[in-house]
């Protein structure tokens, strides 16, 4: 029979007691360690961790800098700042962004069509940045949000500076506007510099001088509670050791624009599509820059709706289009002075010799007839008469004798076919054609050939030749100074808002037109004076208290058949001729040069020229109608 093992209870008890003792010792040591650690944290190092805890409840908020003012040359404010409420969101403090935005839509605080753009902006921002999601809230909007504020953690109403344009759409295409910082803007700006800022320059001076206008942000430390709301006290104690750094406002800009002249120009062109550009020929200052119709820049500053933007975009009159800088048109007869100057410089024409104008011209060996505007007959004319009376036949023949390549080479220094270099972006160059240009532009060999008839049209500013109003005003200023060239500019100085110190920007010279004699300059200018005294614009030159030089221009929009007569009354208004006028005054010591375009306005003498006279008077005459002394 096998042996039976008897259980050793004593040994088991001893083993259990040993294990229990070890466990008790370990638990005792852990307890002692925990007590020691708690004593270290809450007694020995209490002050240190209390400070860290306080730091976790302090949030650094940016203080946006005030945007610099924009003033005209006389100090009148063109763009300023005013306080406004806006709704901002801190992404890391919002539990559910999509749900929050949907709730704001239901409350009518944001538009449903803006949600996707807001989400893209939030995604492109840092999680701790305060992102503006609604600009320029009304008092009603603020009240509607305030009563439901507890439902929206991470959202708050902030008081910010917003852009204000006291003159509405006046000079808007020169000024540009500010708009909400978009996802695209965030890709090329310093986000820290724009923290807490909702607006950025988009076009014109506002965009070109964004760095100067923006300023430098400051910051303040704010004590916040567990919900992220700012509080002033920790317990019952007022917190006084929070840091603050004041922002530095952006520089103020002093424009070259004279708002008085700008108002007169816009009023004179009101109701029409077109542009007016007036320059100081002695330094390139832009006295007026008009493109009509325009738009209210405040729409973009407060947050333009999709419907409003689509309405502007779809408007047949294209109010967003800057005609002064980007509109390209045939210059018509306004180029005749430079064609005459080319003929004199190349010794192709005797200025005293008469040529007979019977109302038509044809090239040798060709039956095609080039007619005078409105089938006029000027009879025997010399160079002076041809400019004053705008004789097409004279310039048909002169252009043919000079040749396209010499015309093109001569006109280039006057700025045709090139950017003027104005100090804002968006400028477009016109076309200065030549044989080389045509060979480059066309792909078919048959289209690359330059035909003699194209040179004939070139001589009266038709065909491939196109200009912008700015380009034509620049050309007028070069003629006014007898060849001196200045880059146009809109900003003359900037001012430190802290010290008031004015820093002037030196005008930029573009050199001179060489190879033209003083006598030839004077002959052409004399012909342009004749335009306003006995020629095509004599009606607007009558009784002027100053002598001024000008040139009318009428540019065809479409060509009538060879045997048909042009009849504006039977043509769609948008197919009628464009009306041009260039001028400078006083003729012997010019202080202003300008170009006026009225789209589909018809003859330059009847449409554009009267506008020019009003602009010249506004700049040159005092309240009593006398010429202002030179300052």
VOGU-3710 file (C-alpha; in Angstrom, 3 decimals, decimal comma):
1> xxxxxxxxxx> 0,000/0,000/0,000  1,509/3,384/-1,081  2,401/6,018/1,482  -0,021/8,918/1,973  1,541/12,458/2,104  0,146/14,530/4,911  -0,336/18,334/4,163  2,163/20,606/6,053  -0,077/23,427/7,326  2,646/25,015/9,368
11> xxxxxxxxxx> 4,965/25,394/6,422  2,236/26,869/4,265  1,370/29,354/6,956  4,988/30,383/7,330  5,294/30,924/3,548  2,121/33,007/3,502  3,310/35,119/6,398  6,618/35,759/4,665  4,877/36,831/1,475  2,414/39,018/3,366
21> xxxxxxxxxx> 5,296/40,674/5,184  7,078/41,417/1,913  3,892/42,871/0,412  3,271/44,957/3,499  6,820/46,244/3,356  6,465/47,154/-0,303  3,143/48,873/0,332  4,662/50,719/3,227  7,586/51,887/1,158  5,227/52,990/-1,652
31> xxxxxxxxxx> 3,103/54,894/0,840  6,117/56,574/2,351  7,336/57,465/-1,159  3,928/58,854/-2,120  3,761/60,910/1,063  7,253/62,194/0,470  6,438/63,061/-3,112  3,256/64,859/-2,095  5,203/66,773/0,543  7,798/67,730/-2,052
41> xxxxxxxxxx> 5,176/68,908/-4,586  2,767/70,628/-2,249  5,041/71,941/0,466  8,683/72,087/-0,517  8,113/73,177/-4,169  4,676/74,735/-3,791  5,671/78,152/-5,142  7,378/76,695/-8,215  4,445/74,540/-9,317  1,908/77,197/-8,449
51> xxxxxxxxxx> 3,713/79,479/-10,900  3,683/76,770/-13,591  -0,008/76,183/-12,981  -0,659/79,890/-13,311  1,321/79,899/-16,591  -0,930/77,211/-18,004  -3,856/79,591/-17,521  -2,211/82,549/-19,260  -2,867/82,968/-22,976  -0,884/85,280/-25,228
61> xxxxxxxxxx> -3,156/87,286/-27,493  -1,899/89,405/-30,407  -2,751/93,099/-30,539  -3,093/93,954/-34,245  -1,361/97,106/-35,401  -3,473/99,924/-36,803  -3,196/100,037/-40,575  -1,536/103,164/-41,929  -3,665/105,972/-43,322  -3,689/106,891/-47,006
71> xxxxxxxxxx> -3,945/110,604/-47,783  -4,013/112,648/-50,960  -1,364/115,264/-51,722  -3,250/117,876/-49,676  -3,621/115,670/-46,612  -7,254/114,629/-47,100  -7,879/111,092/-45,861  -8,585/108,655/-48,652  -8,454/105,449/-46,589  -8,583/105,226/-42,812
81> xxxxxxxxxx> -9,481/102,902/-39,948  -12,491/102,547/-37,691  -13,301/100,052/-34,900  -15,628/97,155/-35,594  -16,738/93,932/-33,944  -15,754/90,619/-35,454  -16,324/86,995/-34,491  -13,161/84,936/-33,998  -12,535/81,245/-33,405  -9,587/79,445/-31,768
91> xxxxxxxxxx> -9,538/75,967/-33,404  -7,940/74,062/-30,496  -10,646/75,296/-28,104  -13,598/74,266/-30,292  -14,799/70,675/-29,656  -16,473/70,271/-33,077  -15,739/72,907/-35,728  -18,272/71,595/-38,273  -21,088/71,529/-35,733  -20,147/74,978/-34,457
101> xxxxxxxxxx> -20,183/76,511/-37,939  -23,526/74,862/-38,697  -24,979/76,371/-35,517  -23,673/79,815/-36,482  -25,368/79,474/-39,858  -28,663/78,680/-38,129  -28,262/81,794/-35,996  -27,647/83,877/-39,109  -24,181/84,912/-37,945  -22,349/83,471/-40,968
111> xxxxxxxxxx> -23,546/82,638/-44,474  -23,832/79,031/-45,585  -21,971/79,795/-48,820  -18,986/81,006/-46,770  -18,593/77,848/-44,687  -16,229/76,036/-47,072  -13,898/79,033/-47,317  -13,972/79,462/-43,520  -13,075/75,804/-43,057  -10,173/76,096/-45,485
121> xxxxxxxxxx> -8,890/79,157/-43,652  -9,164/77,364/-40,292  -7,316/74,322/-41,673  -4,547/76,591/-42,967  -4,139/78,363/-39,625  -2,309/77,259/-36,529  -4,561/75,612/-33,945  -3,841/78,268/-31,328  -4,417/81,240/-33,643  -7,579/83,291/-33,396
131> xxxxxxxxxx> -9,228/83,018/-36,831  -11,742/85,718/-37,905  -14,866/84,064/-39,279  -17,222/87,056/-39,426  -16,154/90,663/-40,067  -17,989/93,862/-39,168  -20,783/92,511/-36,983  -23,762/94,747/-36,387  -25,033/95,498/-32,884  -27,884/93,057/-33,540
141> xxxxxxxxxx> -25,407/90,327/-34,510  -23,369/90,956/-31,366  -26,485/90,724/-29,169  -27,665/87,546/-30,902  -24,322/85,852/-30,227  -23,971/87,183/-26,671  -27,144/85,480/-25,387  -25,975/82,111/-26,797  -22,304/82,550/-26,034  -22,177/79,680/-23,526
151> xxxxxxxxxx> -22,964/77,272/-26,393  -19,821/78,205/-28,328  -16,561/77,420/-26,502  -13,545/78,747/-28,370  -15,472/81,634/-29,972  -15,368/85,238/-28,901  -16,214/88,722/-30,141  -13,205/90,981/-30,609  -12,938/94,694/-31,279  -10,645/95,230/-34,246
161> xxxxxxxxxx> -9,699/98,050/-36,591  -11,259/97,765/-40,027  -10,678/99,729/-43,231  -12,825/102,752/-43,964  -13,094/104,601/-47,290  -14,794/107,953/-46,621  -15,174/108,765/-50,328  -16,771/105,479/-51,394  -15,676/104,429/-54,864  -13,632/107,577/-55,561
171> xxxxxxxxxx> -10,231/106,604/-57,037  -10,889/102,958/-56,177  -8,822/101,594/-59,070  -5,800/103,541/-57,842  -6,346/102,762/-54,151  -7,393/99,146/-54,479  -9,019/97,645/-51,402  -8,454/95,315/-48,462  -10,162/91,972/-48,109  -10,227/88,992/-45,785
181> xxxxxxxxxx> -6,998/86,998/-45,620  -7,573/83,945/-47,775  -6,009/80,496/-47,886  -3,843/81,668/-50,787  -2,665/84,717/-48,827  -1,569/82,499/-45,941  0,912/80,742/-48,249  3,064/83,825/-48,754  2,730/85,919/-45,584  4,321/85,683/-42,160
191> xxxxxxxxxx> 1,458/84,236/-40,154  2,825/85,512/-36,871  2,872/89,052/-38,255  -0,788/88,729/-39,274  -2,028/86,973/-36,102  -5,286/88,595/-35,057  -5,436/90,486/-38,342  -8,302/89,772/-40,673  -7,541/92,040/-43,647  -4,804/92,375/-46,251
201> xxxxxxxxxx> -4,346/94,634/-49,284  -5,629/93,108/-52,491  -5,170/95,638/-55,319  -3,734/99,078/-56,045  -1,827/101,031/-53,419  -3,319/98,899/-50,626  -1,586/95,838/-52,080  1,609/97,344/-53,517  2,468/99,038/-50,198  1,125/96,328/-47,881
211> xxxxxxxxxx> 4,426/96,028/-45,997  4,519/99,740/-45,163  0,824/99,985/-44,293  0,569/96,832/-42,172  2,674/97,807/-39,145  3,949/95,438/-36,411  1,660/93,596/-34,020  1,946/93,727/-30,249  0,692/91,216/-27,691  -0,866/90,922/-24,251
221> xxxxxxxxxx> -1,012/88,067/-21,768  -4,535/87,243/-20,653  -5,608/85,070/-17,715  -8,244/82,562/-18,860  -10,506/80,102/-17,099  -11,064/76,439/-17,939  -13,440/77,432/-20,770  -10,837/79,724/-22,291  -12,666/82,918/-21,277  -10,540/85,788/-20,063
231> xxxxxxxxxx> -10,692/86,645/-16,341  -9,014/89,418/-14,393  -8,405/87,701/-11,051  -6,774/84,525/-9,744  -8,994/83,571/-6,838  -9,629/86,908/-5,213  -6,318/88,429/-6,203  -5,876/90,822/-9,118  -3,141/89,520/-11,424  -0,634/92,278/-12,144
241> xxxxxxxxxx> 2,408/90,502/-13,587  0,953/89,823/-17,046  3,043/91,280/-19,874  1,856/93,606/-22,646  3,633/94,982/-25,704  2,020/97,789/-27,666  1,726/97,428/-31,462  3,442/99,761/-33,913  1,040/101,338/-36,392  1,735/101,117/-40,111
251> xxxxxxxxxx> 3,188/104,046/-42,008  0,846/106,638/-43,466  1,126/107,054/-47,242  0,954/110,420/-49,012  -0,405/110,000/-52,524  0,377/112,141/-55,537  -3,340/112,217/-56,365  -5,204/115,509/-56,053  -8,683/114,551/-54,841  -10,172/117,787/-56,122
261> xxxxxxxxxx> -9,026/116,963/-59,655  -9,996/113,318/-59,196  -13,557/114,319/-58,258  -13,858/116,627/-61,247  -12,564/113,949/-63,616  -14,916/111,275/-62,286  -17,894/113,650/-62,371  -17,093/114,656/-65,967  -16,883/111,011/-67,093  -19,835/109,820/-64,965
271> xxxxxxxxxx> -22,387/107,721/-66,802  -19,844/106,542/-69,369  -17,257/103,797/-69,602  -13,738/105,092/-69,853  -10,627/106,390/-68,143  -8,759/109,583/-67,309  -5,081/109,655/-66,389  -3,394/112,963/-65,507  0,337/113,211/-64,776  2,796/115,854/-63,694
281> xxxxxxxxxx> 5,223/115,716/-66,639  8,053/117,068/-64,490  8,276/114,120/-62,089  5,715/111,451/-63,051  3,255/112,170/-60,213  -0,211/110,787/-60,961  -2,578/113,707/-60,388  -5,720/111,707/-61,215  -6,362/108,103/-62,178  -9,934/107,330/-63,143
291> xxxxxxxxxx> -11,515/104,132/-64,415  -15,303/104,046/-64,700  -17,496/102,428/-63,739  -15,987/101,640/-60,352  -17,140/99,827/-57,206  -17,357/100,411/-53,470  -14,207/98,967/-51,822  -16,041/98,719/-48,483  -17,862/95,660/-49,855  -14,637/93,670/-49,694
301> xxxxxxxxxx> -13,564/95,026/-46,324  -16,754/93,898/-44,617  -16,821/90,547/-46,421  -18,451/90,522/-49,838  -21,175/87,951/-50,438  -21,040/85,520/-53,340  -24,122/87,158/-54,844  -22,554/90,620/-54,637  -19,303/89,416/-56,187  -21,074/87,555/-58,971
311> xxxxxxxxxx> -23,076/90,677/-59,724  -19,873/92,712/-60,074  -18,229/90,001/-62,166  -21,240/89,600/-64,417  -21,835/93,318/-64,990  -21,474/94,001/-68,726  -19,748/97,320/-67,915  -17,001/95,472/-65,976  -16,649/97,713/-62,891  -13,808/95,558/-61,497
321> xxxxxxxxxx> -11,718/96,091/-64,644  -9,055/98,792/-64,367  -9,346/100,460/-67,764  -6,649/103,011/-66,953  -3,945/100,375/-66,474  -5,229/97,323/-68,315  -7,616/98,488/-71,027  -5,968/98,342/-74,470  -7,432/100,327/-77,363  -6,327/101,695/-80,750
331> xxxxxxxxxx> -5,058/105,229/-80,048  -6,431/106,741/-83,255  -5,144/110,151/-84,302  -3,501/110,868/-80,932  -0,315/109,297/-82,392  -0,079/111,811/-85,253  2,266/114,138/-83,309  4,825/111,343/-82,815  4,473/110,263/-86,465  5,121/113,883/-87,471
341> xxxxxxxxxx> 8,130/114,008/-85,163  9,471/110,809/-86,746  9,049/112,303/-90,220  10,971/115,418/-89,175  13,730/113,479/-87,420  14,245/111,133/-90,377  14,081/114,138/-92,765  11,259/112,504/-94,692  9,001/115,564/-94,703  9,380/119,288/-95,325
351> xxxxxxxxxx> 7,188/120,896/-92,620  6,377/123,863/-94,844  5,507/121,876/-97,950  1,800/121,435/-98,705  0,142/118,185/-99,616  -3,314/118,053/-101,105  -6,091/116,228/-99,259  -9,024/115,291/-101,472  -10,513/113,012/-98,833  -8,914/109,759/-99,984
361> xxxxxxxxxx> -5,547/108,059/-100,360  -4,348/104,982/-102,170  -0,984/103,281/-102,420  0,780/103,270/-105,790  -0,347/100,257/-107,793  -3,287/99,567/-105,463  -6,961/100,296/-106,005  -7,816/100,154/-102,294  -8,951/103,550/-101,030  -8,145/104,864/-97,544
371> xxxxxxxxxx> -10,641/107,576/-96,667  -10,711/110,546/-94,343  -12,739/110,313/-91,141  -16,299/111,334/-92,085  -15,084/111,808/-95,697  -13,635/115,252/-94,981  -11,630/117,234/-97,591  -8,864/119,394/-96,143  -7,348/120,709/-99,376  -3,710/121,842/-99,255
381> xxxxxxxxxx> -2,146/121,282/-95,800  1,360/121,498/-94,382  2,588/119,636/-91,303  1,222/122,203/-88,853  -2,228/122,125/-90,494  -2,194/118,341/-90,703  -1,751/118,050/-86,936  -4,185/120,835/-86,045  -6,927/119,620/-88,398  -6,071/115,904/-88,002
391> xxxxxxxxxx> -5,694/115,180/-91,715  -5,666/111,401/-92,231  -4,561/111,604/-95,867  -1,416/113,537/-94,900  -0,430/110,910/-92,331  -1,333/107,971/-94,577  1,304/109,175/-97,005  3,812/110,177/-94,333  3,655/106,798/-92,593  4,125/104,997/-95,901
401> xxxxxxxxxx> 7,229/107,092/-96,624  8,780/106,524/-93,183  8,105/102,781/-93,118  6,899/100,535/-90,328  10,302/99,624/-88,904  11,454/103,210/-88,501  8,085/104,243/-87,040  8,211/101,400/-84,527  11,805/102,131/-83,520  11,067/105,839/-83,123
411> xxxxxxxxxx> 7,926/105,340/-81,011  9,468/102,854/-78,567  11,270/105,459/-76,376  7,935/107,240/-75,883  6,690/104,168/-74,014  4,520/102,554/-76,679  4,299/98,775/-76,361  5,910/98,737/-72,893  4,994/99,046/-69,236  5,350/102,539/-67,831
421> xxxxxxxxxx> 6,642/101,169/-64,514  3,960/102,716/-62,304  4,385/101,791/-58,624  1,291/99,565/-58,349  0,766/96,166/-59,913  -1,673/95,114/-62,618  -0,420/97,249/-65,484  -0,673/95,805/-68,975  1,376/96,925/-71,968  -0,125/97,864/-75,314
431> xxxxxxxxxx> 1,158/96,598/-78,657  3,800/98,370/-80,731  3,796/96,424/-84,012  6,703/95,888/-86,393  7,750/93,330/-88,980  9,607/91,353/-86,302  6,598/91,496/-83,974  4,265/90,136/-86,659  6,640/87,305/-87,574  6,741/86,287/-83,925
441> xxxxxxxxxx> 3,024/86,599/-83,226  1,563/84,607/-86,116  2,130/80,947/-86,909  0,964/80,773/-90,540  3,631/81,994/-92,999  1,034/83,974/-94,954  0,035/85,876/-91,795  3,619/86,810/-90,954  4,020/89,099/-93,954  3,810/92,825/-93,226
451> xxxxxxxxxx> 1,729/94,579/-95,879  2,136/98,224/-96,959  -1,518/98,876/-96,145  -0,826/98,010/-92,511  1,776/100,769/-92,368  -0,805/103,215/-93,762  -3,254/102,319/-90,956  -0,415/102,523/-88,422  0,056/106,188/-89,388  -3,347/107,156/-87,976
461> xxxxxxxxxx> -3,247/104,902/-84,905  -5,276/101,983/-86,228  -4,417/98,388/-87,071  -2,347/96,351/-84,630  -1,227/99,354/-82,542  -2,886/99,482/-79,097  -2,304/101,537/-75,958  -3,602/101,859/-72,423  -4,826/105,249/-71,133  -1,841/105,341/-68,748
471> xxxxxxxxxx> 0,516/104,628/-71,639  -1,009/107,438/-73,702  -0,840/109,920/-70,798  2,810/108,942/-70,353  3,420/109,651/-74,046  1,717/113,048/-73,712  3,979/113,915/-70,775  7,096/112,994/-72,786  6,012/115,332/-75,588  5,176/118,016/-73,008
481> xxxxxxxxxx> 8,732/117,981/-71,604  10,274/117,718/-75,071  11,661/114,283/-74,425  12,215/113,894/-70,689  10,835/110,644/-69,287  9,606/109,958/-65,742  8,094/106,784/-64,332  4,517/107,393/-63,171  3,972/107,041/-59,429  1,046/107,168/-57,027
491> xxxxxxxxxx> 2,933/107,406/-53,727  5,130/110,437/-53,071  6,034/109,921/-49,410  5,399/107,913/-46,276  5,016/109,260/-42,750  6,048/107,721/-39,449  2,851/107,701/-37,332  4,857/107,918/-34,108  7,152/110,830/-34,884  5,257/112,416/-37,763
501> xxxxxxxxxx> 8,479/112,485/-39,751  7,909/112,588/-43,504  10,091/110,473/-45,787  9,844/111,558/-49,406  10,277/109,093/-52,255  12,455/110,431/-55,036  10,906/110,374/-58,537  12,492/107,924/-60,953  13,823/109,201/-64,261  13,479/107,063/-67,365
511> xxxxxxxxxx> 16,042/109,043/-69,353  15,358/111,130/-72,428  14,241/110,684/-76,016  17,395/111,316/-78,031  18,032/112,464/-81,574  15,208/115,003/-81,834  16,094/118,636/-82,406  14,608/121,474/-80,398  13,124/122,998/-83,543  11,330/119,752/-84,406
521> xxxxxxxxxx> 9,879/119,483/-80,887  8,621/123,029/-81,170  7,038/122,452/-84,608  5,038/119,503/-83,339  3,989/121,265/-80,124  2,914/124,277/-82,201  0,702/121,983/-84,266  -0,839/120,593/-81,061  -1,503/124,121/-79,819  -3,258/124,677/-83,142
531> xxxxxxxxxx> -5,552/121,746/-82,325  -7,018/123,717/-79,398  -7,039/127,122/-81,083  -8,091/126,582/-84,695  -8,278/122,838/-85,197  -10,416/119,878/-84,169  -10,646/120,917/-80,485  -11,002/124,674/-80,952  -14,406/124,598/-79,245  -12,966/123,468/-75,922
541> xxxxxxxxxx> -9,903/125,679/-76,242  -11,936/128,852/-76,629  -11,515/131,461/-73,875  -9,034/129,315/-71,929  -6,938/131,531/-69,618  -3,879/129,460/-70,505  -2,403/128,108/-73,737  -2,550/124,350/-73,998  -1,595/121,737/-76,559  -3,786/118,756/-77,409
551> xxxxxxxxxx> -4,706/116,124/-79,922  -8,037/114,513/-80,598  -8,384/110,866/-81,527  -11,231/108,716/-82,798  -10,536/104,983/-82,817  -12,630/102,571/-84,846  -14,057/99,598/-82,997  -15,126/97,836/-86,180  -14,640/98,503/-89,870  -17,477/99,442/-92,210
561> xxxxxxxxxx> -17,601/98,079/-95,730  -15,612/99,942/-98,401  -18,663/101,526/-100,027  -20,585/102,212/-96,799  -20,599/105,362/-94,704  -20,172/105,314/-90,939  -23,475/106,185/-89,236  -23,293/106,072/-85,439  -27,078/106,275/-85,094  -27,484/102,924/-86,846
571> xxxxxxxxxx> -24,724/101,121/-84,970  -24,960/99,319/-81,651  -23,693/101,674/-78,937  -20,875/99,294/-77,948  -19,618/99,184/-81,538  -19,276/102,938/-81,936  -15,891/104,644/-82,127  -13,831/105,270/-79,002  -13,162/108,899/-78,163  -9,640/110,050/-77,186
581> xxxxxxxxxx> -8,035/113,319/-76,197  -4,488/114,017/-74,998  -3,263/117,393/-73,767  -0,694/119,225/-71,694  -0,748/122,701/-70,178  0,511/125,346/-70,073  2,094/124,574/-73,412  5,323/126,487/-72,783  5,871/125,295/-69,195  3,735/122,158/-68,713
591> xxxxxxxxxx> 2,441/121,303/-65,243  -0,075/118,639/-66,245  -0,370/116,111/-69,083  -3,353/113,851/-69,539  -5,185/111,301/-71,618  -8,958/110,910/-71,676  -10,779/107,889/-73,080  -14,528/107,571/-73,444  -15,430/104,125/-74,722  -17,787/104,263/-77,704
601> xxxxxxxxxx> -18,043/108,020/-77,237  -17,592/108,908/-80,912  -15,452/111,831/-82,043  -12,656/112,836/-79,688  -13,462/116,531/-80,076  -17,041/116,198/-78,871  -16,743/113,543/-76,145  -13,272/113,237/-74,592  -11,992/116,789/-75,172  -14,599/118,598/-72,971
611> xxxxxxxxxx> -13,732/116,226/-70,116  -10,063/117,107/-70,508  -10,782/120,821/-70,355  -12,607/120,401/-67,033  -9,682/118,464/-65,588  -7,139/121,047/-66,771  -9,207/123,884/-65,274  -9,571/122,053/-61,958  -5,821/121,678/-61,627  -4,566/124,958/-63,048
621> xxxxxxxxxx> -7,171/127,547/-62,006  -8,014/129,019/-58,630  -11,508/129,802/-57,317  -11,578/133,040/-59,326  -10,720/131,310/-62,583  -7,153/132,597/-62,703  -4,080/130,448/-63,323  -2,488/129,438/-60,024  1,103/130,532/-59,555  3,743/127,818/-59,742
631> x> 4,457/126,545/-56,247
//
